[in-house]
Amino acid sequence: MRSVVDSVGSRCPIATFAVDCARREEDSGLVSRCFGNKYRWWNGLGSYRCKMTSTDPDRARSRFISAVQRIIGGARLCRERVLAGRNTAPKLLANTPYEVVNLTGVPPNDLDYYTYELGRLQDTAREVNKAFGSPQEVVSALSAFEDAVPRLREARNPLTHPSDDARLDDVGSFSALVRLDVGGGVVYLVDPRHEHHDAAERLAAELLRYLRRS
């Protein structure tokens, strides 16, 4: 038993601390009181992978570069599909002053996934700030993005974590996620067609520029 503990503890400082606690309790016969079923705890500890921030800046840069490229690539792909869906959707009252695009048959999934990608891009920028001590160019780029898409989390959070509440009751999916106003207007939460996507492209470009240069 102790050889397993020694092996796990040597790989992870957090695990080492937990193992030291277990040894002290084991010596007094109190492992089960401290950890419940000690054998289940040992097995869980043996398969536990310690999640720690890398202390290797080159490796961190490589990881973040890969993440940003995947995220902005995903956002572009979803945006293309959203625009294609709008362009091929049937038109009602065509060639009249009242012509509208009928988007009722266009699945909302691509718009949802686009929203997820923008949320991931925002989170990645925050992680870059944590890992590299909040470089001013990244802080400024993230702030500009959040100013440009201020309601991103209003859409992203309830889409990602569905729950029994009213957060999406007045939200519609067209070529953008919009909140319907009681007066008949709309508030754009996430719009992949124009400024919101431009803001995402600028943030991704600034992240890659910083990570490749630093």
N, C-alpha and C positions, 0 to 999 in steps of 0.2 A: 504493500500500500504506500509506504513512504517513498519508494522509488518513483512511483507515478507522480506523487505530489512534487518531489524534487524536480522532475523533468518539466512539469508544467510551470512551476514557479520560476525556473531559470529563464523562461522565455518571456515573462510578462511581469513587470513591477507590480501591477495591481493584483495579479494572481499571487505573487510572492507575499504581499501583505495579508491576503486572505488565508494563505497557507500557514503563515506564522500564527495567525489567530487560531486556526484549526488545531495546530500542534499544541498550543497552550491549553486549549480546551480538551484535546484528546488526552493529554497527560493527566487531567483531573477527571476524565471520564464523562465530560459534559458535551461531547460533540453533538449528540442528538438534540440536546436542548438548544444549542447555538444555531444549528443548521437544519434541523429536522432530520430526515433520513440521511445519515452520513454517506451511505453508499451511493444514493442518488446524487448527492452533492459532489462526491468525488468524480462520478462519471460526467456530470455536467461541467465540472471544472476541467476535466481532461479534454473535453471537446471545445472548450471556450477559446475563442480567438480574441486576443486583446486588441481593442481598437484605439490606436494612439496616433496622433498627428506625426507625420514623418518629420524627422530632424534633418533630412537631406533636401536642401532647397532645389537641387537639380531634379530630383525625383518628384517633388511637389509640383514644380513647373510643368514637367512632362504630363503628370496626371491632370492638371487643370487645363492644359492646352487641349488634350484629348477630349476632356469633358465639354469645353466650350465649343469645339468643332462639331461634336455630336449634337449638342443642343441647338446651335444656330442652324445646322443642317436639317435637323428635324423640324424646326420652326419654318424654314423655307419650304420644305416639302409639304407641310400642312397648309401653308399659305397658298401654294400653287394649287392644291386640291380645292381649297375654299373658293378661289377665284375661278377655277375651272367649273365648279358646280354652279356658280352664279352665271357664268357665260353660257352654259348649256341648258339652263333652266327655262321652262316655257314662259312666255309673256302673256299677260292678260291685257285685254283691250289694246292690242298691238297697233302701232301706228296712229294712236290717238293721243290727245293731251293727257289722258289718264292712264297711259301704259305703265304697268308695274311688272316686276319680275316675280314669278310664283316660285318661292323657295320651299314650299311645304313638303315637296318630295325629296329635298336634299338632306341627307343624314347630317346630324350636328357633330358627329365624332371628330372630324378634322378640326373643327373650331375648338372643340374641347381639348384636343391634343396640342393645338397651337397654344392655348392658354397654359397648359401644363409646362410646355417648353419655356415660355416666358417666365413662369415661376421658378423653374430650375435655373434659368440664366441669372435671375436675381439672387437666388440662394448661392450660386457658384461665386458670384462677385463678392458676396458677404464672406464666403469661406476664403477667398483669396486675400481679402483684407485681414482676416484673422491670421492666416498663415504668414503673411509678409509685412505685418505691422502697419496696415492701413496706408499704403502708398497714396499720395495725394491724387495722382491721376486716376486711380481706380475709385477712390472715394468720390471724386468729382463726377466720373462717368456714371457711377451707380446712382448718385443723387439726381443727375440729369434724367436718367432712365425712369426713376421713381416719380419725378415731376411730370414726365411725359405720359406715364401710364399709372396715374395715382390710384385707380380703382382695381388694379390687377388682382389683389388678394380678395376683393369682394366676389370676384368670379372664380378664381382658382381654388380657394379654400373649400367652398361648398361643393364644387365639382369633384374635387379630389376626395373629400370626406363627406359623403351624403349623410344627412341626418334629418330627423323629423322636426324641421323648423321652416321658417318662411323666407330664408335667405335667397332662394331662387324663384319664389312664387311670382315675382313681377319681372323676371329676366327672360328675354326672348333670344333665340338663336336665329339669326338671318345670315348675312355675310359678316356679321360682327355680333358679339354678345352685348346686348343693350338692356338697360333697366327702363321699363316703361313708366313714364310719368303720368300721374293722375290727370294732368291737363292735356294729355295726348302727345306730349313730346317724348324724347328718349334721351337717356344718358349713356354714352358709350363706355362700357367697362373694358373690353378688349376688342380692338379693331385691327385685323391683320392687313387691311388694304393700304393704309396710309401712314400717319405719323407714328402709331404705336410700333409698327414693324420697323420703320426708320430708326426709332429709338433703340430697339433691340439690336439692330445691325451695328449701330454706333457703340453700344456697350460691348458687344462681342468683339468688335474690332479693337477697342481700347484694351480689353482684357488680353487679347492675343498679342497686341503690340507690347504691353508691359511684360508679359510672361516670357516672350522671346528675347526681350532686351535685357531683362534683369539678371 
